[in-house]
Structures are given as structure tokens and as C-alpha cells.
Amino acid sequence: MYVPRLEGVLTMQLLLPGGGKLRLKGRVVRLQSVSQNLRGVRPSGFAVRLTEAPEQYFHLLANLFGLRFAS
């Protein structure tokens, strides 16, 4: 599994159900790495704080959570 460096900047693509893509940019704010023998017990991963996201991303979140998006 790829684990970026802490404070690293990532560009990501969010694949939408209808086949579209959204480009997101963020900074790695947390890392969790465990040894190979503990991976079944404790997960590895990282967290990203978004720094750039298109307006469609916020419409998608509002729709997923049943909220009305204020314009």
C-alpha cells in the first residue's frame, strides 16, 4: 500500500457513479503505519485535509447527506 509522507501534497481523482471524475487536492495530515504482522488487527492508512475541491464536490456531499446546498 502506498503511504505518502506527512505534510505531502496529493492530487486525487474522485470517481463518480455516473462515470465522471472530480479533481481534489489535499495535504496529508495524519499517518498510521503498523508492522506487517499487525495489519489484520490494526489498520494502516493516512488522512488528507482537502485544500482544493470543485463546487460539484460540495453538491455531491450535500446530496449524499440529504442537505440542501445553499447557493
N, C-alpha and C positions, 0 to 999 in steps of 0.2 A: 504494500500500500504506500502510495506517495504521501509524505508528510512535509509540507512546506516549512520554511524557517519562521520563527516567531517574528512578528512585525513585517513579514514579507507581504508584498502586494500581489494579489491574484486577479486575473481576469477570468470570468466564468461564463458559461452559457447555460441558461435555464431552458430546458426543452419543454415546450407547452404541449398539452394533449392534442391540439389540432394540428401539430406539426411545426408550429412556429418556434422561434428562438428569441430569448431576451439576453442581452449582454449586460452582465453585472461586474462591478469592480469592488474589491474589498481588501482589507488588511487583516492578516492573521493575528488574533488577539489571545489565543489560548492553544496550547498543545497538550496532548495526553498520549504518552507513549509507554507501552508496557512490554516486557520481555515476551518472547515467542511462547514460552510455556504458560503464560498467564492470559493469553489472548482469548481463550474460551471462557474465562471467568470475568475478566475486566476489559472493557473495550478501549481501543486506541482511537485517536481522531484529533480534529482541530476545529476551532471556531473562528468564524470570519465576521468582522463588522463591515457592513456594506458602506462604501463611500460614494458609489455612483450606481444609480439604477434608473431605468426609464420610467416614465409615468405609468406605462402599461403594467409594470410590476406591482405598483400600489393598487391599481384597479383589480389585478388578479388576487392580491391578498384580501381586499375588501370583499370580493365575490366569494372567496373560499370561506371567510368568516361570517358571511351574511350581513355585511355592513354596507351602508350607503356611502359612496365616495363623494366627499364634498368637493365641488369644483370652484 
